[in-house]
Amino acid sequence: MNGQLALVAALAAIGGRWLRGGASASIPELSRGNSTFKYVGSFTADLPPRGLLRRTSTATSPAEWLTGLRSRGVTDLWLVTDLPAAGSLPPHVASGFSNSGTWALLATGTSAPTVWAFGWQVGDRTAPDSRIWSVSAHGSSAEGLSASQVGVTEARTALQVALHDIRGVAQQFDELHRWASWFTKAESLLTDPTPAAPYHQDLLPPDADLERRQLAAAVVQGWVFGGMGSWNDGGPADPGAQREYERVGAHLYSALLTALPAATNGA
Protein backbone atom coordinates (compact mmCIF):
# COMPACT_ATOMS: atom_id res chain seq x y z
CA MET A 1 0.00 0.00 0.00
CA ASN A 2 1.16 3.55 -0.66
CA GLY A 3 3.07 4.50 2.50
CA GLN A 4 2.11 8.17 2.31
CA LEU A 5 -1.58 7.27 2.18
CA ALA A 6 -1.19 4.73 4.99
CA LEU A 7 0.26 7.37 7.33
CA VAL A 8 -2.63 9.77 6.68
CA ALA A 9 -5.15 6.94 7.15
CA ALA A 10 -3.62 6.01 10.51
CA LEU A 11 -3.80 9.64 11.65
CA ALA A 12 -7.49 9.75 10.67
CA ALA A 13 -8.36 6.48 12.39
CA ILE A 14 -6.25 6.65 15.54
CA GLY A 15 -5.86 10.41 15.90
CA GLY A 16 -9.53 10.95 15.08
CA ARG A 17 -10.54 8.43 17.74
CA TRP A 18 -8.50 10.31 20.36
CA LEU A 19 -9.99 13.67 19.39
CA ARG A 20 -13.56 12.34 19.42
CA GLY A 21 -13.00 10.95 22.89
CA GLY A 22 -12.41 14.41 24.25
CA ALA A 23 -8.76 13.51 24.82
CA SER A 24 -9.75 11.46 27.87
CA ALA A 25 -7.43 8.62 26.85
CA SER A 26 -3.66 8.79 26.58
CA ILE A 27 -2.53 10.50 23.42
CA PRO A 28 -1.42 7.94 20.82
CA GLU A 29 2.33 7.75 20.22
CA LEU A 30 2.38 7.15 16.49
CA SER A 31 5.85 8.33 15.49
CA ARG A 32 7.63 5.45 17.24
CA GLY A 33 4.83 2.98 17.74
CA ASN A 34 2.98 2.70 14.44
CA SER A 35 4.16 0.93 11.28
CA THR A 36 3.08 3.81 9.03
CA PHE A 37 5.81 5.96 10.63
CA LYS A 38 8.49 3.27 10.28
CA TYR A 39 10.61 5.26 7.82
CA VAL A 40 9.76 8.74 9.09
CA GLY A 41 12.61 10.55 10.80
CA SER A 42 10.91 13.89 11.45
CA PHE A 43 7.37 15.26 11.51
CA THR A 44 6.47 18.95 11.59
CA ALA A 45 3.20 20.85 11.31
CA ASP A 46 2.62 24.60 11.36
CA LEU A 47 -0.35 25.12 13.67
CA PRO A 48 -2.75 27.97 12.86
CA PRO A 49 -2.68 31.12 15.01
CA ARG A 50 -4.83 31.37 18.13
CA GLY A 51 -5.54 33.71 21.01
CA LEU A 52 -5.65 37.49 21.09
CA LEU A 53 -2.04 37.74 20.00
CA ARG A 54 -2.62 35.27 17.12
CA ARG A 55 0.45 33.30 18.03
CA THR A 56 1.57 30.49 15.75
CA SER A 57 3.61 27.45 16.65
CA THR A 58 5.18 24.43 15.03
CA ALA A 59 4.45 20.92 16.23
CA THR A 60 7.35 18.49 15.95
CA SER A 61 5.51 15.21 16.51
CA PRO A 62 2.09 13.73 15.69
CA ALA A 63 1.17 13.84 19.39
CA GLU A 64 2.06 17.54 19.63
CA TRP A 65 0.10 18.24 16.45
CA LEU A 66 -3.00 16.42 17.73
CA THR A 67 -2.77 18.30 21.03
CA GLY A 68 -2.48 21.57 19.13
CA LEU A 69 -5.51 20.73 17.01
CA ARG A 70 -7.57 19.88 20.08
CA SER A 71 -6.65 23.19 21.72
CA ARG A 72 -7.96 24.93 18.58
CA GLY A 73 -11.35 23.24 18.75
CA VAL A 74 -10.76 20.25 16.48
CA THR A 75 -12.83 17.24 17.52
CA ASP A 76 -12.36 14.86 14.57
CA LEU A 77 -10.17 14.00 11.60
CA TRP A 78 -11.49 12.62 8.32
CA LEU A 79 -9.55 10.97 5.52
CA VAL A 80 -10.49 12.47 2.14
CA THR A 81 -9.17 10.79 -0.99
CA ASP A 82 -10.86 12.64 -3.86
CA LEU A 83 -8.86 15.86 -4.14
CA PRO A 84 -8.12 17.03 -7.71
CA ALA A 85 -5.24 15.17 -9.32
CA ALA A 86 -2.25 17.11 -10.63
CA GLY A 87 -0.42 16.24 -13.84
CA SER A 88 -1.44 14.25 -16.89
CA LEU A 89 -0.91 10.70 -15.61
CA PRO A 90 -3.92 8.58 -14.62
CA PRO A 91 -4.29 8.78 -10.82
CA HIS A 92 -3.56 5.09 -10.27
CA VAL A 93 -0.28 5.49 -12.17
CA ALA A 94 0.65 8.83 -10.59
CA SER A 95 0.17 7.34 -7.11
CA GLY A 96 3.41 5.42 -7.58
CA PHE A 97 5.35 8.68 -7.28
CA SER A 98 6.04 10.57 -4.07
CA ASN A 99 3.69 13.46 -3.25
CA SER A 100 1.34 12.59 -6.12
CA GLY A 101 -1.67 11.38 -4.15
CA THR A 102 -5.14 12.94 -4.02
CA TRP A 103 -5.58 12.51 -0.27
CA ALA A 104 -5.50 14.74 2.81
CA LEU A 105 -7.08 15.09 6.25
CA LEU A 106 -10.14 17.19 7.00
CA ALA A 107 -10.12 18.59 10.54
CA THR A 108 -13.54 19.54 11.94
CA GLY A 109 -14.91 20.79 15.24
CA THR A 110 -15.96 24.04 16.85
CA SER A 111 -13.65 26.12 14.69
CA ALA A 112 -13.66 26.53 10.91
CA PRO A 113 -12.73 23.27 9.16
CA THR A 114 -9.22 22.95 7.77
CA VAL A 115 -7.65 20.58 5.28
CA TRP A 116 -4.21 19.20 6.01
CA ALA A 117 -1.86 18.10 3.22
CA PHE A 118 1.34 16.17 3.89
CA GLY A 119 4.59 16.66 2.03
CA TRP A 120 7.37 14.07 2.01
CA GLN A 121 11.03 14.88 1.44
CA VAL A 122 14.13 12.74 1.78
CA GLY A 123 16.11 13.94 4.77
CA ASP A 124 19.07 12.00 6.14
CA ARG A 125 19.76 9.11 3.78
CA THR A 126 22.03 7.50 6.39
CA ALA A 127 19.52 7.78 9.25
CA PRO A 128 19.36 4.86 11.71
CA ASP A 129 16.62 2.30 11.03
CA SER A 130 16.16 3.82 7.53
CA ARG A 131 14.10 6.71 8.92
CA ILE A 132 15.05 8.86 5.96
CA TRP A 133 11.79 10.73 5.37
CA SER A 134 10.84 14.18 6.63
CA VAL A 135 7.08 14.73 6.71
CA SER A 136 5.59 18.21 6.92
CA ALA A 137 1.89 18.99 7.38
CA HIS A 138 0.28 22.16 6.11
CA GLY A 139 -3.23 23.33 6.94
CA SER A 140 -5.47 25.57 4.84
CA SER A 141 -9.12 26.50 4.51
CA ALA A 142 -11.40 23.56 3.79
CA GLU A 143 -14.18 25.61 2.27
CA GLY A 144 -16.29 23.41 0.02
CA LEU A 145 -14.61 20.18 1.15
CA SER A 146 -16.55 17.41 2.88
CA ALA A 147 -15.87 13.87 3.99
CA SER A 148 -17.19 10.90 2.02
CA GLN A 149 -20.52 9.54 3.20
CA VAL A 150 -19.97 6.06 1.73
CA GLY A 151 -20.52 3.49 4.46
CA VAL A 152 -18.65 0.27 5.17
CA THR A 153 -21.25 -2.00 3.54
CA GLU A 154 -21.43 0.00 0.31
CA ALA A 155 -17.65 0.33 0.12
CA ARG A 156 -17.18 -3.40 0.74
CA THR A 157 -19.54 -4.29 -2.12
CA ALA A 158 -17.83 -1.89 -4.53
CA LEU A 159 -14.39 -3.23 -3.62
CA GLN A 160 -15.49 -6.82 -4.00
CA VAL A 161 -16.79 -6.09 -7.51
CA ALA A 162 -13.56 -4.30 -8.50
CA LEU A 163 -11.37 -7.11 -7.14
CA HIS A 164 -13.40 -9.74 -9.00
CA ASP A 165 -13.20 -7.65 -12.18
CA ILE A 166 -9.43 -7.16 -12.13
CA ARG A 167 -8.74 -10.75 -11.11
CA GLY A 168 -10.60 -11.96 -14.20
CA VAL A 169 -8.36 -9.84 -16.41
CA ALA A 170 -5.20 -10.92 -14.60
CA GLN A 171 -6.05 -14.57 -15.17
CA GLN A 172 -6.25 -14.04 -18.95
CA PHE A 173 -2.65 -12.94 -19.54
CA ASP A 174 0.65 -14.58 -18.67
CA GLU A 175 2.27 -11.23 -17.85
CA LEU A 176 -0.46 -10.46 -15.30
CA HIS A 177 -1.30 -13.92 -14.02
CA ARG A 178 0.80 -13.64 -10.87
CA TRP A 179 -1.47 -10.84 -9.62
CA ALA A 180 -4.58 -13.03 -9.60
CA SER A 181 -3.67 -14.58 -6.24
CA TRP A 182 -3.23 -11.11 -4.71
CA PHE A 183 -6.76 -10.17 -5.70
CA THR A 184 -8.16 -13.50 -4.53
CA LYS A 185 -6.54 -12.97 -1.12
CA ALA A 186 -7.81 -9.39 -0.89
CA GLU A 187 -11.35 -10.49 -1.67
CA SER A 188 -11.19 -13.27 0.92
CA LEU A 189 -10.18 -10.76 3.61
CA LEU A 190 -13.53 -9.02 3.21
CA THR A 191 -15.20 -11.98 4.94
CA ASP A 192 -12.30 -13.29 7.05
CA PRO A 193 -13.28 -13.62 10.76
CA THR A 194 -9.68 -12.81 11.73
CA PRO A 195 -8.44 -10.50 8.95
CA ALA A 196 -4.69 -9.92 8.85
CA ALA A 197 -3.22 -7.59 6.26
CA PRO A 198 0.28 -8.42 4.98
CA TYR A 199 1.52 -5.21 6.66
CA HIS A 200 0.11 -2.09 8.39
CA GLN A 201 -1.98 -4.27 10.67
CA ASP A 202 -2.02 -1.32 13.09
CA LEU A 203 -3.76 1.03 10.66
CA LEU A 204 -6.89 1.11 12.84
CA PRO A 205 -7.37 1.26 16.62
CA PRO A 206 -6.96 -2.27 18.02
CA ASP A 207 -10.62 -2.44 19.07
CA ALA A 208 -12.08 -1.31 15.73
CA ASP A 209 -15.05 -3.41 14.69
CA LEU A 210 -14.62 -6.48 12.49
CA GLU A 211 -16.17 -5.00 9.34
CA ARG A 212 -13.75 -2.07 9.37
CA ARG A 213 -10.78 -4.34 10.00
CA GLN A 214 -11.82 -6.60 7.13
CA LEU A 215 -12.15 -3.62 4.80
CA ALA A 216 -8.82 -2.08 5.82
CA ALA A 217 -7.01 -5.43 5.44
CA ALA A 218 -8.50 -5.91 1.96
CA VAL A 219 -7.35 -2.42 0.94
CA VAL A 220 -3.79 -3.10 2.07
CA GLN A 221 -3.70 -6.49 0.33
CA GLY A 222 -5.40 -5.20 -2.83
CA TRP A 223 -3.13 -2.18 -3.30
CA VAL A 224 -0.92 -3.12 -6.26
CA PHE A 225 -0.10 0.34 -7.57
CA GLY A 226 3.46 1.63 -7.48
CA GLY A 227 6.57 1.80 -9.58
CA MET A 228 8.82 -0.93 -10.91
CA GLY A 229 7.43 -4.40 -10.31
CA SER A 230 3.90 -3.21 -9.54
CA TRP A 231 0.67 -3.66 -11.49
CA ASN A 232 1.45 -0.37 -13.23
CA ASP A 233 4.72 -1.74 -14.60
CA GLY A 234 3.66 -3.06 -18.00
CA GLY A 235 0.60 -4.83 -19.31
CA PRO A 236 -0.59 -6.76 -22.37
CA ALA A 237 0.94 -5.85 -25.72
CA ASP A 238 -2.37 -6.01 -27.61
CA PRO A 239 -3.96 -2.51 -27.73
CA GLY A 240 -7.43 -3.80 -26.93
CA ALA A 241 -6.19 -5.83 -24.00
CA GLN A 242 -4.15 -2.86 -22.84
CA ARG A 243 -7.27 -0.73 -22.67
CA GLU A 244 -9.00 -3.37 -20.55
CA TYR A 245 -5.92 -3.57 -18.31
CA GLU A 246 -6.06 0.20 -17.77
CA ARG A 247 -9.81 0.12 -17.16
CA VAL A 248 -9.73 -2.50 -14.41
CA GLY A 249 -6.70 -0.85 -12.82
CA ALA A 250 -8.48 2.50 -12.61
CA HIS A 251 -11.64 0.77 -11.36
CA LEU A 252 -9.81 -0.97 -8.52
CA TYR A 253 -7.90 2.18 -7.59
CA SER A 254 -11.16 4.11 -7.27
CA ALA A 255 -12.72 1.36 -5.15
CA LEU A 256 -9.70 1.27 -2.83
CA LEU A 257 -9.80 5.04 -2.34
CA THR A 258 -13.50 4.77 -1.50
CA ALA A 259 -13.03 1.84 0.87
CA LEU A 260 -10.19 3.25 2.96
CA PRO A 261 -12.09 6.31 4.27
CA ALA A 262 -15.07 4.06 4.98
CA ALA A 263 -12.80 1.89 7.13
CA THR A 264 -10.87 4.64 8.90
CA ASN A 265 -13.28 7.55 9.40
CA GLY A 266 -15.02 7.17 12.75
CA ALA A 267 -13.15 3.93 13.50
C-alpha positions as CSV (number, residue, x, y, z in Angstrom):
1,M,0.0,0.0,0.0
2,N,1.2,3.5,-0.7
3,G,3.1,4.5,2.5
4,Q,2.1,8.2,2.3
5,L,-1.6,7.3,2.2
6,A,-1.2,4.7,5.0
7,L,0.3,7.4,7.3
8,V,-2.6,9.8,6.7
9,A,-5.2,6.9,7.1
10,A,-3.6,6.0,10.5
11,L,-3.8,9.6,11.6
12,A,-7.5,9.8,10.7
13,A,-8.4,6.5,12.4
14,I,-6.3,6.6,15.5
15,G,-5.9,10.4,15.9
16,G,-9.5,11.0,15.1
17,R,-10.5,8.4,17.7
18,W,-8.5,10.3,20.4
19,L,-10.0,13.7,19.4
20,R,-13.6,12.3,19.4
21,G,-13.0,10.9,22.9
22,G,-12.4,14.4,24.3
23,A,-8.8,13.5,24.8
24,S,-9.8,11.5,27.9
25,A,-7.4,8.6,26.9
26,S,-3.7,8.8,26.6
27,I,-2.5,10.5,23.4
28,P,-1.4,7.9,20.8
29,E,2.3,7.8,20.2
30,L,2.4,7.2,16.5
31,S,5.8,8.3,15.5
32,R,7.6,5.4,17.2
33,G,4.8,3.0,17.7
34,N,3.0,2.7,14.4
35,S,4.2,0.9,11.3
36,T,3.1,3.8,9.0
37,F,5.8,6.0,10.6
38,K,8.5,3.3,10.3
39,Y,10.6,5.3,7.8
40,V,9.8,8.7,9.1
41,G,12.6,10.6,10.8
42,S,10.9,13.9,11.4
43,F,7.4,15.3,11.5
44,T,6.5,19.0,11.6
45,A,3.2,20.8,11.3
46,D,2.6,24.6,11.4
47,L,-0.3,25.1,13.7
48,P,-2.8,28.0,12.9
49,P,-2.7,31.1,15.0
50,R,-4.8,31.4,18.1
51,G,-5.5,33.7,21.0
52,L,-5.6,37.5,21.1
53,L,-2.0,37.7,20.0
54,R,-2.6,35.3,17.1
55,R,0.5,33.3,18.0
56,T,1.6,30.5,15.7
57,S,3.6,27.4,16.6
58,T,5.2,24.4,15.0
59,A,4.4,20.9,16.2
60,T,7.4,18.5,16.0
61,S,5.5,15.2,16.5
62,P,2.1,13.7,15.7
63,A,1.2,13.8,19.4
64,E,2.1,17.5,19.6
65,W,0.1,18.2,16.5
66,L,-3.0,16.4,17.7
67,T,-2.8,18.3,21.0
68,G,-2.5,21.6,19.1
69,L,-5.5,20.7,17.0
70,R,-7.6,19.9,20.1
71,S,-6.6,23.2,21.7
72,R,-8.0,24.9,18.6
73,G,-11.4,23.2,18.8
74,V,-10.8,20.3,16.5
75,T,-12.8,17.2,17.5
76,D,-12.4,14.9,14.6
77,L,-10.2,14.0,11.6
78,W,-11.5,12.6,8.3
79,L,-9.6,11.0,5.5
80,V,-10.5,12.5,2.1
81,T,-9.2,10.8,-1.0
82,D,-10.9,12.6,-3.9
83,L,-8.9,15.9,-4.1
84,P,-8.1,17.0,-7.7
85,A,-5.2,15.2,-9.3
86,A,-2.2,17.1,-10.6
87,G,-0.4,16.2,-13.8
88,S,-1.4,14.3,-16.9
89,L,-0.9,10.7,-15.6
90,P,-3.9,8.6,-14.6
91,P,-4.3,8.8,-10.8
92,H,-3.6,5.1,-10.3
93,V,-0.3,5.5,-12.2
94,A,0.6,8.8,-10.6
95,S,0.2,7.3,-7.1
96,G,3.4,5.4,-7.6
97,F,5.4,8.7,-7.3
98,S,6.0,10.6,-4.1
99,N,3.7,13.5,-3.3
100,S,1.3,12.6,-6.1
101,G,-1.7,11.4,-4.1
102,T,-5.1,12.9,-4.0
103,W,-5.6,12.5,-0.3
104,A,-5.5,14.7,2.8
105,L,-7.1,15.1,6.3
106,L,-10.1,17.2,7.0
107,A,-10.1,18.6,10.5
108,T,-13.5,19.5,11.9
109,G,-14.9,20.8,15.2
110,T,-16.0,24.0,16.9
111,S,-13.6,26.1,14.7
112,A,-13.7,26.5,10.9
113,P,-12.7,23.3,9.2
114,T,-9.2,23.0,7.8
115,V,-7.7,20.6,5.3
116,W,-4.2,19.2,6.0
117,A,-1.9,18.1,3.2
118,F,1.3,16.2,3.9
119,G,4.6,16.7,2.0
120,W,7.4,14.1,2.0
121,Q,11.0,14.9,1.4
122,V,14.1,12.7,1.8
123,G,16.1,13.9,4.8
124,D,19.1,12.0,6.1
125,R,19.8,9.1,3.8
126,T,22.0,7.5,6.4
127,A,19.5,7.8,9.3
128,P,19.4,4.9,11.7
129,D,16.6,2.3,11.0
130,S,16.2,3.8,7.5
131,R,14.1,6.7,8.9
132,I,15.1,8.9,6.0
133,W,11.8,10.7,5.4
134,S,10.8,14.2,6.6
135,V,7.1,14.7,6.7
136,S,5.6,18.2,6.9
137,A,1.9,19.0,7.4
138,H,0.3,22.2,6.1
139,G,-3.2,23.3,6.9
140,S,-5.5,25.6,4.8
141,S,-9.1,26.5,4.5
142,A,-11.4,23.6,3.8
143,E,-14.2,25.6,2.3
144,G,-16.3,23.4,0.0
145,L,-14.6,20.2,1.2
146,S,-16.5,17.4,2.9
147,A,-15.9,13.9,4.0
148,S,-17.2,10.9,2.0
149,Q,-20.5,9.5,3.2
150,V,-20.0,6.1,1.7
151,G,-20.5,3.5,4.5
152,V,-18.7,0.3,5.2
153,T,-21.2,-2.0,3.5
154,E,-21.4,0.0,0.3
155,A,-17.6,0.3,0.1
156,R,-17.2,-3.4,0.7
157,T,-19.5,-4.3,-2.1
158,A,-17.8,-1.9,-4.5
159,L,-14.4,-3.2,-3.6
160,Q,-15.5,-6.8,-4.0
161,V,-16.8,-6.1,-7.5
162,A,-13.6,-4.3,-8.5
163,L,-11.4,-7.1,-7.1
164,H,-13.4,-9.7,-9.0
165,D,-13.2,-7.7,-12.2
166,I,-9.4,-7.2,-12.1
167,R,-8.7,-10.8,-11.1
168,G,-10.6,-12.0,-14.2
169,V,-8.4,-9.8,-16.4
170,A,-5.2,-10.9,-14.6
171,Q,-6.1,-14.6,-15.2
172,Q,-6.2,-14.0,-18.9
173,F,-2.7,-12.9,-19.5
174,D,0.7,-14.6,-18.7
175,E,2.3,-11.2,-17.9
176,L,-0.5,-10.5,-15.3
177,H,-1.3,-13.9,-14.0
178,R,0.8,-13.6,-10.9
179,W,-1.5,-10.8,-9.6
180,A,-4.6,-13.0,-9.6
181,S,-3.7,-14.6,-6.2
182,W,-3.2,-11.1,-4.7
183,F,-6.8,-10.2,-5.7
184,T,-8.2,-13.5,-4.5
185,K,-6.5,-13.0,-1.1
186,A,-7.8,-9.4,-0.9
187,E,-11.4,-10.5,-1.7
188,S,-11.2,-13.3,0.9
189,L,-10.2,-10.8,3.6
190,L,-13.5,-9.0,3.2
191,T,-15.2,-12.0,4.9
192,D,-12.3,-13.3,7.1
193,P,-13.3,-13.6,10.8
194,T,-9.7,-12.8,11.7
195,P,-8.4,-10.5,8.9
196,A,-4.7,-9.9,8.9
197,A,-3.2,-7.6,6.3
198,P,0.3,-8.4,5.0
199,Y,1.5,-5.2,6.7
200,H,0.1,-2.1,8.4
201,Q,-2.0,-4.3,10.7
202,D,-2.0,-1.3,13.1
203,L,-3.8,1.0,10.7
204,L,-6.9,1.1,12.8
205,P,-7.4,1.3,16.6
206,P,-7.0,-2.3,18.0
207,D,-10.6,-2.4,19.1
208,A,-12.1,-1.3,15.7
209,D,-15.0,-3.4,14.7
210,L,-14.6,-6.5,12.5
211,E,-16.2,-5.0,9.3
212,R,-13.8,-2.1,9.4
213,R,-10.8,-4.3,10.0
214,Q,-11.8,-6.6,7.1
215,L,-12.1,-3.6,4.8
216,A,-8.8,-2.1,5.8
217,A,-7.0,-5.4,5.4
218,A,-8.5,-5.9,2.0
219,V,-7.4,-2.4,0.9
220,V,-3.8,-3.1,2.1
221,Q,-3.7,-6.5,0.3
222,G,-5.4,-5.2,-2.8
223,W,-3.1,-2.2,-3.3
224,V,-0.9,-3.1,-6.3
225,F,-0.1,0.3,-7.6
226,G,3.5,1.6,-7.5
227,G,6.6,1.8,-9.6
228,M,8.8,-0.9,-10.9
229,G,7.4,-4.4,-10.3
230,S,3.9,-3.2,-9.5
231,W,0.7,-3.7,-11.5
232,N,1.5,-0.4,-13.2
233,D,4.7,-1.7,-14.6
234,G,3.7,-3.1,-18.0
235,G,0.6,-4.8,-19.3
236,P,-0.6,-6.8,-22.4
237,A,0.9,-5.9,-25.7
238,D,-2.4,-6.0,-27.6
239,P,-4.0,-2.5,-27.7
240,G,-7.4,-3.8,-26.9
241,A,-6.2,-5.8,-24.0
242,Q,-4.1,-2.9,-22.8
243,R,-7.3,-0.7,-22.7
244,E,-9.0,-3.4,-20.6
245,Y,-5.9,-3.6,-18.3
246,E,-6.1,0.2,-17.8
247,R,-9.8,0.1,-17.2
248,V,-9.7,-2.5,-14.4
249,G,-6.7,-0.8,-12.8
250,A,-8.5,2.5,-12.6
251,H,-11.6,0.8,-11.4
252,L,-9.8,-1.0,-8.5
253,Y,-7.9,2.2,-7.6
254,S,-11.2,4.1,-7.3
255,A,-12.7,1.4,-5.2
256,L,-9.7,1.3,-2.8
257,L,-9.8,5.0,-2.3
258,T,-13.5,4.8,-1.5
259,A,-13.0,1.8,0.9
260,L,-10.2,3.2,3.0
261,P,-12.1,6.3,4.3
262,A,-15.1,4.1,5.0
263,A,-12.8,1.9,7.1
264,T,-10.9,4.6,8.9
265,N,-13.3,7.5,9.4
266,G,-15.0,7.2,12.7
267,A,-13.1,3.9,13.5
